Amino acid sequence: MSLFSLFSLTLSKNWDSILYKVSKENRFDVYKEETWKIIQTL
């Protein structure tokens, strides 16, 4: 499995919660922060 597909899979699992946080707080930095956390856990 490539890193990208692994990343995509992980991202899709967390995507709902990320989108919820972003829409709730309306802050793009939250999205970036959450995405970075996911990248770091790979």
Backbone torsions as a table, in degrees:
resi	resn	phi	psi	omega
1	MET	NA	130.5	180.0
2	SER	-75.9	160.6	179.9
3	LEU	-61.1	-39.2	-178.6
4	PHE	-63.9	-44.3	-179.8
5	SER	-68.0	-34.9	175.2
6	LEU	-64.2	-44.7	177.9
7	PHE	-61.1	-45.0	179.9
8	SER	-61.1	-42.7	178.9
9	LEU	-63.1	-47.5	179.2
10	THR	-62.6	-43.5	-179.1
11	LEU	-62.9	-43.6	-178.7
12	SER	-63.4	-32.9	177.5
13	LYS	-67.2	-34.4	-175.5
14	ASN	-99.4	-4.4	-171.8
15	TRP	-59.9	-42.6	-178.9
16	ASP	-60.2	-46.0	-179.9
17	SER	-68.1	-36.2	177.9
18	ILE	-64.4	-49.5	-179.7
19	LEU	-60.9	-37.3	178.0
20	TYR	-61.9	-47.1	179.0
21	LYS	-61.6	-44.2	-179.0
22	VAL	-63.4	-47.2	-178.3
23	SER	-68.2	-35.3	180.0
24	LYS	-67.7	-46.5	-177.1
25	GLU	-95.6	-12.5	179.6
26	ASN	54.2	43.7	-178.0
27	ARG	-128.2	122.3	-178.9
28	PHE	-70.8	-26.3	179.8
29	ASP	-66.0	-28.4	175.9
30	VAL	-64.4	-45.2	178.1
31	TYR	-58.4	-46.7	179.6
32	LYS	-62.8	-42.6	-179.4
33	GLU	-62.8	-46.3	179.9
34	GLU	-64.9	-40.9	178.7
35	THR	-63.4	-41.2	179.3
36	TRP	-64.0	-39.0	176.9
37	LYS	-59.5	-42.6	179.5
38	ILE	-64.3	-43.8	179.2
39	ILE	-60.1	-41.2	-178.5
40	GLN	-68.0	-26.7	-178.4
41	THR	-82.8	-8.1	-179.8
42	LEU	-68.8	NA	NA
